[in-house]
Amino acid sequence: MKWEIQWTERALKDASRLDRQVKERILDTLDRLAEGSHVDVKKLTGEGEELRLRVGDWRVRFQFHHGSGVIEVLRVNHRREAYRR
């Protein structure tokens, strides 16, 4: 099953600040995740159903919506900022 990727407004704003190479790496990794390939994903503790995808020094916070087959990208941050509220 190929998952559909949807971006929140906040995640789009985060991604718009990235340089082209970093964006391409993140998009490539998200595509591999959507196809079911193994990527570096971990469940975040205390964050409900949120997971994080590691792409170098960048972290993509997202959720799976199993009923609709959607990966919802919530945030894209550098690792030093990714876990702060």
Z-matrix of the N, CA and C atoms (Angstrom, degrees):
N
C 1 1.458
C 2 1.539 1 109.15
N 3 1.286 2 116.32 1 129.53
C 4 1.463 3 121.31 2 175.56
C 5 1.521 4 107.90 3 -94.52
N 6 1.316 5 115.77 4 126.09
C 7 1.456 6 121.73 5 179.79
C 8 1.518 7 109.90 6 -82.91
N 9 1.323 8 116.49 7 148.84
C 10 1.465 9 122.62 8 172.92
C 11 1.524 10 107.80 9 -89.95
N 12 1.334 11 116.52 10 138.80
C 13 1.462 12 120.87 11 179.76
C 14 1.527 13 108.80 12 -103.68
N 15 1.336 14 115.75 13 125.28
C 16 1.467 15 121.38 14 175.77
C 17 1.523 16 108.55 15 -121.76
N 18 1.327 17 115.71 16 140.92
C 19 1.458 18 122.20 17 -177.38
C 20 1.525 19 109.43 18 -109.81
N 21 1.340 20 116.71 19 136.90
C 22 1.455 21 120.19 20 171.24
C 23 1.528 22 108.42 21 -77.46
N 24 1.315 23 116.24 22 163.87
C 25 1.470 24 120.31 23 177.45
C 26 1.522 25 111.08 24 -57.95
N 27 1.324 26 115.55 25 -41.48
C 28 1.469 27 120.11 26 -179.22
C 29 1.528 28 111.59 27 -63.57
N 30 1.330 29 117.05 28 -41.24
C 31 1.463 30 120.99 29 179.36
C 32 1.529 31 110.94 30 -66.71
N 33 1.332 32 117.05 31 -38.32
C 34 1.472 33 120.05 32 176.66
C 35 1.520 34 111.23 33 -63.78
N 36 1.321 35 116.05 34 -39.33
C 37 1.467 36 120.27 35 177.68
C 38 1.524 37 110.40 36 -65.19
N 39 1.335 38 116.61 37 -43.28
C 40 1.463 39 120.67 38 176.82
C 41 1.526 40 110.66 39 -58.95
N 42 1.323 41 116.34 40 -47.14
C 43 1.469 42 121.35 41 -176.49
C 44 1.527 43 112.05 42 -67.34
N 45 1.318 44 117.16 43 -29.97
C 46 1.470 45 119.64 44 -178.85
C 47 1.525 46 112.00 45 -66.46
N 48 1.316 47 117.34 46 -19.35
C 49 1.463 48 121.92 47 -179.54
C 50 1.526 49 113.04 48 -86.72
N 51 1.307 50 117.67 49 -7.93
C 52 1.457 51 121.70 50 -176.08
C 53 1.525 52 111.39 51 -85.47
N 54 1.333 53 115.74 52 153.96
C 55 1.463 54 117.85 53 175.17
C 56 1.532 55 109.24 54 -76.91
N 57 1.303 56 115.74 55 164.90
C 58 1.464 57 122.41 56 -171.57
C 59 1.527 58 112.68 57 -58.62
N 60 1.322 59 117.98 58 -43.51
C 61 1.465 60 120.77 59 -177.88
C 62 1.524 61 112.08 60 -64.08
N 63 1.315 62 117.13 61 -41.73
C 64 1.463 63 120.72 62 179.29
C 65 1.526 64 109.56 63 -65.92
N 66 1.335 65 117.74 64 -43.17
C 67 1.469 66 120.95 65 177.88
C 68 1.519 67 110.86 66 -58.25
N 69 1.340 68 116.46 67 -44.83
C 70 1.458 69 120.04 68 -178.97
C 71 1.521 70 111.62 69 -62.78
N 72 1.331 71 117.55 70 -40.78
C 73 1.465 72 120.71 71 178.28
C 74 1.528 73 110.89 72 -63.72
N 75 1.338 74 116.25 73 -42.33
C 76 1.464 75 120.25 74 -179.84
C 77 1.523 76 110.42 75 -66.08
N 78 1.327 77 117.61 76 -45.72
C 79 1.465 78 120.74 77 179.39
C 80 1.525 79 111.56 78 -62.51
N 81 1.331 80 116.82 79 -40.64
C 82 1.463 81 120.80 80 178.19
C 83 1.528 82 110.71 81 -62.54
N 84 1.329 83 116.47 82 -43.59
C 85 1.463 84 120.38 83 -179.96
C 86 1.526 85 111.10 84 -67.03
N 87 1.334 86 117.76 85 -39.93
C 88 1.465 87 120.62 86 176.28
C 89 1.530 88 110.99 87 -63.54
N 90 1.321 89 117.49 88 -38.86
C 91 1.467 90 120.30 89 176.82
C 92 1.529 91 111.27 90 -62.45
N 93 1.333 92 116.42 91 -41.66
C 94 1.463 93 119.60 92 177.49
C 95 1.526 94 110.78 93 -64.18
N 96 1.340 95 117.07 94 -39.59
C 97 1.465 96 120.85 95 176.12
C 98 1.524 97 110.43 96 -61.26
N 99 1.318 98 117.31 97 -44.55
C 100 1.463 99 121.97 98 -178.59
C 101 1.528 100 112.14 99 -64.54
N 102 1.318 101 116.45 100 -27.62
C 103 1.468 102 120.47 101 178.78
C 104 1.523 103 112.43 102 -85.51
N 105 1.332 104 117.01 103 -7.74
C 106 1.454 105 120.68 104 177.56
C 107 1.510 106 114.09 105 96.35
N 108 1.333 107 118.38 106 8.40
C 109 1.462 108 121.08 107 177.91
C 110 1.519 109 110.07 108 -72.47
N 111 1.321 110 115.38 109 159.29
C 112 1.458 111 120.95 110 178.85
C 113 1.523 112 110.10 111 -77.68
N 114 1.305 113 116.73 112 122.63
C 115 1.467 114 123.68 113 175.33
C 116 1.528 115 107.43 114 -134.37
N 117 1.328 116 116.93 115 168.79
C 118 1.471 117 121.81 116 -175.63
C 119 1.525 118 110.28 117 -79.47
N 120 1.330 119 116.25 118 92.43
C 121 1.468 120 123.16 119 -179.06
C 122 1.519 121 108.68 120 -121.73
N 123 1.326 122 115.66 121 136.37
C 124 1.462 123 120.99 122 174.69
C 125 1.518 124 109.19 123 -137.44
N 126 1.341 125 115.12 124 148.43
C 127 1.461 126 120.50 125 175.49
C 128 1.522 127 107.79 126 -78.27
N 129 1.315 128 116.36 127 136.61
C 130 1.459 129 121.17 128 177.71
C 131 1.525 130 109.14 129 -84.56
N 132 1.310 131 116.15 130 134.14
C 133 1.455 132 120.07 131 179.58
C 134 1.523 133 109.74 132 -77.82
N 135 1.300 134 116.03 133 137.92
C 136 1.451 135 121.42 134 177.56
C 137 1.511 136 114.52 135 72.61
N 138 1.307 137 118.21 136 14.63
C 139 1.471 138 121.18 137 -176.94
C 140 1.525 139 111.67 138 -117.95
N 141 1.296 140 118.69 139 24.88
C 142 1.456 141 120.61 140 -179.06
C 143 1.519 142 110.47 141 69.02
N 144 1.303 143 117.09 142 -121.70
C 145 1.464 144 122.29 143 -177.59
C 146 1.529 145 112.54 144 -102.34
N 147 1.326 146 118.23 145 14.95
C 148 1.464 147 120.68 146 -178.47
C 149 1.517 148 111.69 147 -73.42
N 150 1.312 149 113.92 148 143.92
C 151 1.450 150 121.73 149 174.81
C 152 1.515 151 107.99 150 -125.42
N 153 1.336 152 115.63 151 165.38
C 154 1.439 153 119.01 152 175.54
C 155 1.516 154 109.26 153 -128.16
N 156 1.309 155 114.18 154 142.73
C 157 1.456 156 123.15 155 177.40
C 158 1.514 157 107.07 156 -112.53
N 159 1.328 158 116.76 157 126.36
C 160 1.462 159 120.25 158 -179.16
C 161 1.513 160 109.16 159 -96.73
N 162 1.343 161 115.43 160 127.83
C 163 1.464 162 122.57 161 176.22
C 164 1.527 163 106.14 162 -131.79
N 165 1.330 164 116.79 163 91.46
C 166 1.458 165 120.99 164 -175.66
C 167 1.518 166 110.17 165 61.75
N 168 1.333 167 117.03 166 -125.29
C 169 1.464 168 121.92 167 178.54
C 170 1.526 169 112.76 168 -86.93
N 171 1.312 170 117.86 169 4.73
C 172 1.463 171 122.68 170 -176.18
C 173 1.510 172 110.65 171 -107.24
N 174 1.327 173 115.78 172 147.75
C 175 1.458 174 122.63 173 179.01
C 176 1.519 175 109.09 174 -124.65
N 177 1.323 176 115.08 175 132.33
C 178 1.461 177 122.08 176 177.26
C 179 1.522 178 106.27 177 -111.56
N 180 1.326 179 116.34 178 117.53
C 181 1.465 180 121.16 179 176.85
C 182 1.517 181 107.71 180 -93.56
N 183 1.335 182 115.91 181 133.15
C 184 1.462 183 119.79 182 -174.82
C 185 1.523 184 110.56 183 -153.27
N 186 1.326 185 114.51 184 171.63
C 187 1.461 186 122.32 185 175.20
C 188 1.516 187 108.67 186 -134.78
N 189 1.334 188 116.02 187 144.91
C 190 1.462 189 121.94 188 169.50
C 191 1.516 190 108.08 189 -89.20
N 192 1.310 191 117.47 190 135.56
C 193 1.467 192 122.90 191 171.33
C 194 1.529 193 105.64 192 -114.40
N 195 1.329 194 115.04 193 92.11
C 196 1.462 195 121.42 194 -171.07
C 197 1.521 196 113.30 195 -62.75
N 198 1.300 197 118.33 196 -37.70
C 199 1.461 198 121.07 197 -177.72
C 200 1.525 199 113.01 198 -63.93
N 201 1.329 200 116.74 199 -35.35
C 202 1.459 201 120.55 200 -177.61
C 203 1.527 202 113.31 201 -104.59
N 204 1.337 203 117.24 202 -4.60
C 205 1.460 204 120.12 203 178.96
C 206 1.514 205 113.38 204 69.75
N 207 1.339 206 116.06 205 36.64
C 208 1.467 207 121.34 206 -175.34
C 209 1.521 208 110.33 207 -117.37
N 210 1.331 209 115.15 208 138.70
C 211 1.460 210 122.31 209 167.55
C 212 1.519 211 105.26 210 -103.45
N 213 1.327 212 116.81 211 116.55
C 214 1.464 213 121.54 212 -179.49
C 215 1.526 214 109.20 213 -99.67
N 216 1.331 215 116.34 214 113.36
C 217 1.456 216 121.85 215 179.08
C 218 1.526 217 107.45 216 -82.05
N 219 1.344 218 116.06 217 122.12
C 220 1.457 219 121.50 218 -174.78
C 221 1.523 220 112.93 219 -98.30
N 222 1.338 221 117.74 220 -42.67
C 223 1.468 222 122.24 221 -177.82
C 224 1.516 223 109.40 222 -149.99
N 225 1.334 224 115.59 223 155.27
C 226 1.466 225 123.21 224 171.71
C 227 1.518 226 105.82 225 -134.67
N 228 1.348 227 116.59 226 112.83
C 229 1.463 228 120.87 227 -176.88
C 230 1.519 229 111.13 228 -137.11
N 231 1.325 230 114.87 229 159.50
C 232 1.457 231 120.55 230 170.01
C 233 1.517 232 107.52 231 -68.30
N 234 1.316 233 117.03 232 152.51
C 235 1.471 234 120.20 233 -174.50
C 236 1.518 235 113.20 234 -59.59
N 237 1.325 236 118.45 235 -29.27
C 238 1.468 237 119.78 236 -178.87
C 239 1.534 238 111.74 237 -71.39
N 240 1.326 239 117.74 238 -18.35
C 241 1.470 240 122.12 239 -179.04
C 242 1.517 241 113.76 240 -112.99
N 243 1.304 242 117.50 241 -10.10
C 244 1.471 243 121.46 242 -168.09
C 245 1.514 244 114.45 243 -64.68
N 246 1.333 245 118.15 244 -29.48
C 247 1.458 246 119.54 245 -172.40
C 248 1.524 247 112.66 246 -107.55
N 249 1.309 248 116.65 247 5.58
C 250 1.471 249 120.14 248 176.96
C 251 1.520 250 109.03 249 -85.52
N 252 1.295 251 115.93 250 151.37
C 253 1.477 252 120.18 251 177.77
C 254 1.481 253 110.87 252 -96.83
